[in-house]
């Protein structure tokens, strides 16, 4: 088992398989993804070896991220390859949902059992303004399809933006009244290239938390393997509301995940100052033991917390670059 010096365990791996995204979200890639010509994302065989090593280190939950992970033509192959391991109990992915309606059944059959869909507004015009795409209705149709084909967990990610979508709580509550979806409000986070945007649109998660408490919603205990969201439920609603507040006190005490970038670097924290290259240890099957030793060694350097409140974003340029 992977354990750091603060006695935190890490059963959860967030695995980015591409930096490319086809949306142009204001808070992440407002000008869209710009190809560098040096794109060289992890190959299928490298992912296979990486997953094997992390399973032997106690990982039982993996999330495929990007960029937009479903852009990869071998996305289904990757999912099928990982899901064959009986040790993996949760195989999830995060998507903008643009292909979800068309491929939900295929991806579920490949072994994916949980999905997070980014949908930052339930107002079609606002959705277009935020993402650069007029696709809200087809994304919502994809969510319906994911529920229909049997995904165990379906979550919606909403980046909370002051003066943009911070007045839409009632719309989301109506959505989950009779639908088993978890809506997760995520505080806007500062990255290396969004300081002006962050200063203008950051809204504390207390804006949502206080409204929920006033309406009789109850905070739940976190289950083993859960992410950082504080989850709220109400007896009159099938769905739930989660809040991810990275600027809150003690946010990092329950950290349970490590991250791999699309080029094979280990990131101990989304906002860490270094990436540790692992790719050179993924070229043959006989490198597994040195790879595991390298991962174990790096945990000695995992800090107790990020330093976002001090304006330190580490080497995080934008969220797509590390699979935020």
N, C-alpha and C positions, 0 to 999 in steps of 0.2 A: 504494500500500500504506500502511496505517496503521501508523506507527512512533512510539513515544514516545521521550522523552529518555534512556531506559535501554536503547534498542535492542530493545525488545520489540515484536513484530508482533502484529496482531490480526485474524486471519482468521475469527474465531468471534463470532457475535452471538447473545446470549440475548434473545429477544423475548417479553416478557410480553404476553398478550392479554386477561387478566382478573385481577382480584384475588379474585374469588369462588371459594370452594372449598366443596364439600358435605361434606367430612370435618371432624372436630374434633380434630385431632392435638394431644396434650398439649403438645408443644414448639413449636407454631406458632399454632394457633387453638383453644385449649382450650374456649372458649365458642362456637365456630363463627363463621362470617363474619357480621358485623353490617352490614346495608345502611345506607348513609348517605343515600341519596336523591340523591346527586350522582355516581353511577356514570356515567362518560362515557368508555368505553374506545375505543381507536383503531378507526376505521372501516376497511373493506376497502380503500377507495381510498387512505387515508393509509398503511396498511401497504404497499400496492403501491409508493408513491413512496419510502417509507423503505427498503424492500428494494432498489429500483433504485439508490439512492444508495450504500448500503453495498456492493453488488456492484461498483460502479465504484471503490470504495475498497479492493477486494481481498478482501472477505468471501466465503468459499465454504462455510462451515458455519453453519447457523442452527438454533437449538433454540427451539421454541415452549413457553412455560412459563405459569404462572399464579401464584397460585391453581391452579385445575384447568382447564387450557385447553380440554378437551373439553366443558366446560359451554356454550361458545359455540355457538349453533346454526349459525353459518357456519364452524365449525372446518375442515370438509372443504374448503370453498371457499378458505379461507386457505391450506391446505396445497397444494391444486392450483395456485393462483395462483403460489406461490413455487416449486414444483417445476418449473414450465415453464421456469425460467431454467436454461440448461445450465451456467452458472457455479457453481450450487449443487451441490456433490458430496455433502454430507450434510445431510439435512433431518430433524431429530430432534424428539421431544417428550418431556416429562416428565409423567407422569400417576399418579393414585392407582389407576388400572386398573379403575375401577368400570364402564366401558363398553367395555373392551378386547375381551372375548370377542365381543360383539355387532358391533363395528365394525372389528376388526383388518383384515379384508380390504378394506373400503371405504377405510380410511386408507392402507393400503399401496398400493392402486390409485391413490390421489390423489398419490402420490409420496413419502410419508414412508418413510424407510428405516432409522431407528433409533429405539428407544424405551427410556426409563428408567421403571421402575415402582417406586413407593415401597411397600415391604412390610417393615415394621420388626420383624415377628416371624413365625415359621412355626408358632407356637403360637396356635391360634384364639382362646383366651381373652385372651391377651396382646395379640393384634392388635386385638381388640375394645376392650380397655382403653385402648390407645394412641390409636386412631383414632376411637373412638366408634361404630364400625360393625362388625357381625358379617358381614364379607364376604370373609374370607381365602380361602375355597375358590373363590369366583367370580373373585377377583383372580388366583389361581393358574391357574385355567382360562383366563383372558385371556392370561397369559404363554404357556401352551401354544399358544394360538391364534396369537399373534404369531410364534412359532417356526414354526408350521405354514404360515402364509401367506408366509413368506420374508423377514421383517425381517432385515437384514444384521447389526445389532447389537441385542441385547436385554440390558439391564442391570437389576439390582435395586438400589435405594437403601435402605440400612439406617442410620438414625440410631442411633448407639451410645449406649445409656443405661445408666448404672451401676446395677446391681441390678435391672434390668428385662429387658434382652435381651442382656446381655453374656456370657451363658452358652450362647448358641445357635450358636456357630461350627460345632460338629459337625453340627447340623441343616442349615446352609447348605452345608457341604461334601458331605453326603450328596446334597443337591439337585443340585449341579453335577458330581457324579461322572461322570455320563454325559450331561450336558446342556450345550450351548454357551452358557451364561449367565455374565455377569460380575456377581458380587455386590460392591457397593461400600459399605464401611463408612465412614460420615461422622461425624466428631466433632461432638457437639452444640456449636452456636455460640451465644454470648450475643447477644441482641437487646435492643431498647429496653424490651421488656415481659416478659422472662422471667428476670430475674436470680436470683430465688429458686429457680426450677426449674433453671436452669443450675448453680447452686452445689450443688444436691442430686444432680443426675444426670450431670454431666459426667464422662466417662471418657476418658483419654488413648488415642489410637489405638495406642500401643505395646502395649496389652493384647492387641490382635489381631495386630499385627506380630510380636511375640515368639513367639506360639504358631505362627504360620505358619513362621517360620524354624526353630523347633525341629522341625517336621514335614517339613522338606526342601523347602519352597516357595522359589522363587527370584524375586528382584525383577527386573523387565524394564526395558529402556530405553523412554522415552516416544517414541511416534510423533508425527510432525508433525500438528498439529491436535488432539491429545489434550487433555483437560481436566487438572485438577490431581491426579488420582488416581495413586498409586504402585501399579503393577499387579504381582501375584504369580501365577506359574503353577507347575504341578507335572505331571510326565510322566504321572501316573496319573489325571489329571482332565481332562475335556474343557473344563470351565468354568474361570474365574479369579476371583481375589479382588483387589479394589482398595481402597486406603485413601486417604481424603481427610482430611488432618490440618492444618487451617488454623492451628493453634497451633504447628506445627513450624517449625524454623529454615529460612529461605529459601523458604518456601511460595510467595511471590509472585514469585519470580524468573522463573518460567516462565509468568506470566499471559499469556493469549492471547485473552481475550474482553472484549467490552463488553456493556452491558446497556441495554435499553430498557424502561421501565415501561409498564404498560397504558394510561397517559394520555399517553405520548409523551415522557417525560423520559429523557435520556441519563445513565446512571450509569457513571462510570469504574471504580467498585469496588462490590461488594456492600455494603460497609460504609463507603462514602464519606460525606462531610459535605454534599454538594450534589447536586442534580439539575438538569441543564441542559435547559430546555424546548426541544423541537424541533418541537412540533406546529404552531406558527405557520408553519413552513417546509414543511408537508406539504399545503397547501391547493390547490396547482396544479402542473402539470407543469413550469412555467418557474421553479420555485424550487429546482431540483436543485443548481445550482452554489453558491448561497448556503448551502444545507443542508450540502453536502460541505465547504465552507470552515469552517462553524461546527464541524463534527465534528472536522476536522483541528486547528483552533485549540484545542479543549478538551483534546486529548491532551497539550498542553504542561503541563497542570496535574495529570496523573495521577501520584500518589505512587508511591514505590518499593514500598510495602507498606501493608497495613492495620495497624491498631493494636489488634487484638483482645486481645493479651496484656496491654495496659494498661487493658483494660475499656472502650475507646472503640469503640462500635458505630455511630458516625456517625448518620445519620438513619434507620437500619434499625429499624422498629418491630417487624415480624414478617416471616418469610420470604415469606409470600404477597404482601406489598406490593411486592416487587421481583422476584419470580420467582426466589427463592433456589434 
